[in-house]
Amino acid sequence: MTREARRLALLRRQSLIADVARKQALRALAEALDAEARHQALAQRSRALVAASAPRAGATTGAALQARAGFTAGLAQLAASAGDAARDASRQSAWQADSLAQAETRAKRLAERTAEARAAHASARARAEAARTIPLARKLQSRSGG
């Protein structure tokens, strides 16, 4: 196997690995975006429930007020936790987007290098073929010319 053929085979393997890495980065980005959206939706619903559980006008008991306050505090904590999780997921999404960009850049560079290696391999094969045909052409020429 020639040096050009070995280089081409190596670049093909690296390209396969880079393609797998790109697909994994794309999947991770999709999962991070999905998690971010779920956490944001949970935070919004929790805040809406907190707003809806505000005390109503009219007579109520102390136990009912205490229960409503506990429920509201729990919802407010849930909303805060979901908001924190959404921010974390947003940071994760940004990081995954960067990872995807790096994987795509690497895949593009490998594709360019593979194209160059293919051209070098084809050129080397053409030179080798030409080197084999020149002595044969000289032999035939010397037989017919002499």
Secondary structure, DSSP 4 states (H G I P E B T S, - for coil): --HHHHHHHHHHHHHHHHHHHHHHHHHHHHHHHHHHHHHHHHHHHHHHHHHHTSPPSS---HHHHHHHHHHHHHHHHHHHHHHHHHHHHHHHHHHHHHHHHHHHHHHHHHHHHHHHHHHHHHHHHHHHHHHHHHHHHHHHHHHHH-
